[in-house]
Amino acid sequence: MFNKNRTYEQHDNEKISFYKSSVEDLNSQDQLTSDIDADICIIGGGLTGISSAINLSKKGYSVILCEARKIGWGASGRNGGQLGIGMRKDQYTIEKKLGLRHAKELWNLGLEAVDDVKNLIRENEINCHLINGVLSAACFEKDIEEYKFEIEHMSKYYNFEGYRFYDKLEIRKEINSKMYLAGMLNSGSYHLNPLKLTIGLAKIAKNKNVKIFENTPIEKIYEKSDRVHVVSKKGLIRANKVVVACNGYLDSILGSKKNKFIPINNYVVATEPLGEKEAREIIKNNYAVCDTRFIIDYYRFSEDWRMIFGGGETFTSNFVKNAKSFASNRMVKVFPQLKNIKIDYSWGGTLAITVNRLPHFGTLMNNKVSYAFGYSGHGLALSVLAGKLIAENINGHPERFKFFSDINHMSIPFGSIFRRPIYSSAILYYKIRDYLNS
Ligand SMILES: Cc1cc2nc3c(=O)[nH]c(=O)nc-3n(C[C@H](O)[C@H](O)[C@H](O)COP(=O)(O)OP(=O)(O)OC[C@H]3O[C@@H](n4cnc5c(N)ncnc54)[C@H](O)[C@@H]3O)c2cc1C
């Protein structure tokens, strides 16, 4: 196990991820060497921060972005690459919580999020290997009825025809595993190399004159007359507005707001390249896949036909030293035929999960500080959208930002002490449930 004081320090034990090996770092030459003024200071160099930077600089603000490590160091450069529409929870559950009208607004924003990412990729020729189709694979009998219900519900109330049901025979033709009882294809969703996307977007931000300070951890922020002071060891940034975009790596910058989410560590492996023919014998149409368990397996093939397989979680502040066995054991359970395949890379990442699984947006210090976190494992598209909505809010148009900031989020009771243990008991319960049902 590996433990460091700051969450952004916890990957120091790793060698390299597949994504890191696939693209050159941004290596921003900007350096913070003295105190400086700016319209906007953004803390966190993942997709939320970079998207905020692009959108705010487009509106004419001078923007500084501070990242504790390198651009894409956090979840944005470590994730499963599934670019999904919607939210982490199904629409029916969201309707029950927020009502049909609000749920529909979120659905439309979820569609817009994926469209925005696709447009950014196309317009800026970001070579991040976008592939269509994400399959949900059923582990439990009850999933079959749930799929059928969702397909009908989404067609009737949302006019959405992008889902397709697969029975047991069909899913086994699609995915060469005996694990699954049925499936549901989502043709509105995609998969891609997330670090290539993150670095591609950071380059756009740089072209728009955003100053990017890497290796610049922020220690604290405080309100001083009509500005916010952002404190780092290398200098003070005096900003009119601040965006906090640290997601699962948020420590104490927003005070007790960190109790609105539970940070969890999730692990991924990349095999050696299998070649297209062998890969398509495993996933015929090269879709990304995620299953229906609480602790999900998610996987897909990379641009060079490696199986990228994620699964297995830890929930303490300790990070496993070697993520390899965590995810590869799960992979071999699903695909015994991969037992002797070499694992070339293994890594982990930290994400923020909220109690209701919806993202948490908000403002502090008289609207001078904005934040967004808690995408609950569904943040690849939503984090890019968050940056756009934060920019709209800062620019005096809070209407769409409010679709998220109006959502009520439960705090974890005595969060600083209990948020990880509470989740660990929940995980234990669901692990047993997953085991008994499988
Ligand atoms: C293993 C894994 C698999 C996932 N798979 C998927 C998936 O397939 N599909 C999907 O939609 N979502 C997935 N997610 C979630 C998704 O990656 C995140 O929701 C999204 O990347 C969040 O982006 P972000 O910019 O908000 O946060 P991050 O990308 O985590 O960026 C936060 C940044 O803040 C920096 N930071 C923290 N503290 C400070 C400080 N004090 N000063 C300066 N900088 C600081 C960190 O170093 C980090 O780079 C996954 C996440 C993980 C970990």
The ligand as an SDF file (V2000), in Angstrom:
LIG
                    3D

 53 58  0  0  0  0  0  0  0  0999 V2000
   -9.8810    4.5380  -13.2190 C   0  0  0  0  0  0  0  0  0  0  0  0
  -10.9640    5.4590  -13.6640 C   0  0  0  0  0  0  0  0  0  0  0  0
  -11.8120    5.0800  -14.7140 C   0  0  0  0  0  0  0  0  0  0  0  0
  -12.8130    5.9550  -15.1460 C   0  0  0  0  0  0  0  0  0  0  0  0
  -13.5310    5.6190  -16.2670 N   0  0  0  0  0  0  0  0  0  0  0  0
  -14.4130    6.5040  -16.7900 C   0  0  0  0  0  0  0  0  0  0  0  0
  -15.0550    6.2320  -18.0160 C   0  0  0  0  0  0  0  0  0  0  0  0
  -14.7760    5.2350  -18.7060 O   0  0  0  0  0  0  0  0  0  0  0  0
  -15.9800    7.1210  -18.4740 N   0  0  0  0  0  0  0  0  0  0  0  0
  -16.2800    8.2650  -17.7780 C   0  0  0  0  0  0  0  0  0  0  0  0
  -17.1420    9.0170  -18.2170 O   0  0  0  0  0  0  0  0  0  0  0  0
  -15.6300    8.5810  -16.6350 N   0  0  0  0  0  0  0  0  0  0  0  0
  -14.6940    7.7390  -16.1260 C   0  0  0  0  0  0  0  0  0  0  0  0
  -14.0090    8.0640  -14.9970 N   0  0  0  0  0  0  0  0  0  0  0  0
  -14.2670    9.3790  -14.3710 C   0  0  0  0  0  0  0  0  0  0  0  0
  -13.6070   10.5300  -15.1380 C   0  0  0  0  0  0  0  0  0  0  0  0
  -12.2840   10.1940  -15.4480 O   0  0  0  0  0  0  0  0  0  0  0  0
  -13.6410   11.7980  -14.2640 C   0  0  0  0  0  0  0  0  0  0  0  0
  -14.9740   12.0710  -13.8980 O   0  0  0  0  0  0  0  0  0  0  0  0
  -13.1140   13.0230  -14.9750 C   0  0  0  0  0  0  0  0  0  0  0  0
  -11.8850   12.7670  -15.5970 O   0  0  0  0  0  0  0  0  0  0  0  0
  -12.9660   14.1700  -13.9760 C   0  0  0  0  0  0  0  0  0  0  0  0
  -12.2220   15.2090  -14.5450 O   0  0  0  0  0  0  0  0  0  0  0  0
  -11.7100   16.3950  -13.6450 P   0  0  0  0  0  0  0  0  0  0  0  0
  -10.9750   17.3240  -14.5090 O   0  0  0  0  0  0  0  0  0  0  0  0
  -12.8590   16.9460  -12.8860 O   0  0  0  0  0  0  0  0  0  0  0  0
  -10.7620   15.7220  -12.5570 O   0  0  0  0  0  0  0  0  0  0  0  0
   -9.2960   15.1080  -12.7270 P   0  0  0  0  0  0  0  0  0  0  0  0
   -9.0340   14.6870  -14.1240 O   0  0  0  0  0  0  0  0  0  0  0  0
   -9.1240   14.1060  -11.6600 O   0  0  0  0  0  0  0  0  0  0  0  0
   -8.3550   16.3600  -12.4890 O   0  0  0  0  0  0  0  0  0  0  0  0
   -8.1850   16.9660  -11.2370 C   0  0  0  0  0  0  0  0  0  0  0  0
   -6.7970   17.5610  -11.2000 C   0  0  0  0  0  0  0  0  0  0  0  0
   -6.6810   18.4140  -10.0650 O   0  0  0  0  0  0  0  0  0  0  0  0
   -5.3220   18.3830   -9.6600 C   0  0  0  0  0  0  0  0  0  0  0  0
   -5.2490   18.9190   -8.3000 N   0  0  0  0  0  0  0  0  0  0  0  0
   -5.7280   18.3740   -7.1700 C   0  0  0  0  0  0  0  0  0  0  0  0
   -5.4370   19.1610   -6.1090 N   0  0  0  0  0  0  0  0  0  0  0  0
   -4.7590   20.2300   -6.5960 C   0  0  0  0  0  0  0  0  0  0  0  0
   -4.1830   21.3860   -5.9930 C   0  0  0  0  0  0  0  0  0  0  0  0
   -4.2660   21.5970   -4.6760 N   0  0  0  0  0  0  0  0  0  0  0  0
   -3.5480   22.2810   -6.7730 N   0  0  0  0  0  0  0  0  0  0  0  0
   -3.4720   22.1030   -8.1140 C   0  0  0  0  0  0  0  0  0  0  0  0
   -3.9950   21.0160   -8.7260 N   0  0  0  0  0  0  0  0  0  0  0  0
   -4.6450   20.0840   -7.9890 C   0  0  0  0  0  0  0  0  0  0  0  0
   -4.9520   16.9210   -9.7810 C   0  0  0  0  0  0  0  0  0  0  0  0
   -3.5440   16.7200   -9.8520 O   0  0  0  0  0  0  0  0  0  0  0  0
   -5.6930   16.5130  -11.0550 C   0  0  0  0  0  0  0  0  0  0  0  0
   -4.8590   16.5470  -12.1900 O   0  0  0  0  0  0  0  0  0  0  0  0
  -13.0170    7.2090  -14.5130 C   0  0  0  0  0  0  0  0  0  0  0  0
  -12.1780    7.5880  -13.4560 C   0  0  0  0  0  0  0  0  0  0  0  0
  -11.1560    6.7240  -13.0360 C   0  0  0  0  0  0  0  0  0  0  0  0
  -10.2670    7.1580  -11.9250 C   0  0  0  0  0  0  0  0  0  0  0  0
  1  2  1  0
  2  3  1  0
  2 52  2  0
  3  4  2  0
  4  5  1  0
  4 50  1  0
  5  6  2  0
  6  7  1  0
  6 13  1  0
  7  8  2  0
  7  9  1  0
  9 10  1  0
 10 11  2  0
 10 12  1  0
 12 13  2  0
 13 14  1  0
 14 15  1  0
 14 50  1  0
 15 16  1  0
 16 17  1  0
 16 18  1  0
 18 19  1  0
 18 20  1  0
 20 21  1  0
 20 22  1  0
 22 23  1  0
 23 24  1  0
 24 25  2  0
 24 26  1  0
 24 27  1  0
 27 28  1  0
 28 29  2  0
 28 30  1  0
 28 31  1  0
 31 32  1  0
 32 33  1  0
 33 34  1  0
 33 48  1  0
 34 35  1  0
 35 36  1  0
 35 46  1  0
 36 37  1  0
 36 45  1  0
 37 38  2  0
 38 39  1  0
 39 40  1  0
 39 45  2  0
 40 41  1  0
 40 42  2  0
 42 43  1  0
 43 44  2  0
 44 45  1  0
 46 47  1  0
 46 48  1  0
 48 49  1  0
 50 51  2  0
 51 52  1  0
 52 53  1  0
M  END
$$$$
